[in-house]
């Protein structure tokens, strides 16, 4: 574990040094702050995606869903005049409905998750562009706190990096258990067994014939 982490650290330092030599503004405080915020933001998004990957699924529409829900959230606050707490509940409900729809199409209608989520990607992205008319949206002048969170001026997003690390380690430890249960359900007695190959930060399970 330590050798892998050290190797990744050295790779990041080498790439960062090379980019800094090409463009010195790479090491500017504002760029480092933006990079830290983006790492924390996408790290949180990837936690939910990890559960899909661990169980052998695929989800291509997660980025478009986040974009559409963000657009709806801003529109409900800025144009409709809804309180941000109620708008948040509405957005969460819409997200749950999207996930339930995908789950129904995949598990009940037996459609391929690749096809379902790819279609969702195109539909949700198109809806987001339609709602915004391809223009940037904002919260308005009455929501400085929300604007600061959205653009990463508060400490919240960057300080979540340790939490992301802890949760990733937890997913890594639980990955073998989840994958093992899936394999055991589909295992034919006397013919197959479940084996595991650990790939950071999750474990991937596969079946092989017994020797």
C-alpha positions, 0 to 999 in steps of 0.5 A: 500500500505504502509503495503504491501511494509513494509511486503515485505521489512521485508521479504527481510531483513529476507531472506537476514539475513538468507542467510548472516548467511549461506554464509557471502560472500552474503553481499560482495560489488561485490555480492550486486552490481551484485544483483542490476544490475540483479534486474534492468535488469529483472525489465526492461524485466518484464515491457513488460511482464506485458502488456501480463499478464494484457491482459490475455495472456502468453509469455514463450519465452521472455527469449529465445528471449532476449538471441538470440537477445543478441547473434546476437547483439554480433555476428554482432559487433564482427564477422561481423564488423557491427557498434553497432548502426546499429547492434542495429537496426537490432536486434530491427527489428528481435525482432519486427518480432518475436513478429509479428509472434507470434501475427499472429499465435495467433490472425489470426491462432487461435493457443494457446499462450502457444503452440506458445510461448513454441515452440518459447522458444525451437526454439530460445534457440536452435538457440542461442546455435547453433550460439554460439556453446555453448561457451561464446561470447564477444564484443572484445577489441574494445568495452569497453563501450558496455562491461561495460554496458553488465556486469553492470559496469556502473551506468545505469542499477542499476539507472533505478530501480526508473524508473521501480518503477514509470512505475510499478505504472503506469501499476497498475493504468492503469491495471483496465482501460485496463482490464475493456475495455476487459471485456466490449467488451465480456460482455453480456447485462443483464447477466454479469458484470466486477469485479476487484481484485487488485493484486500488481502490476497489476489488474486482471479482471474477470466476474461474474453473476449479483445477 
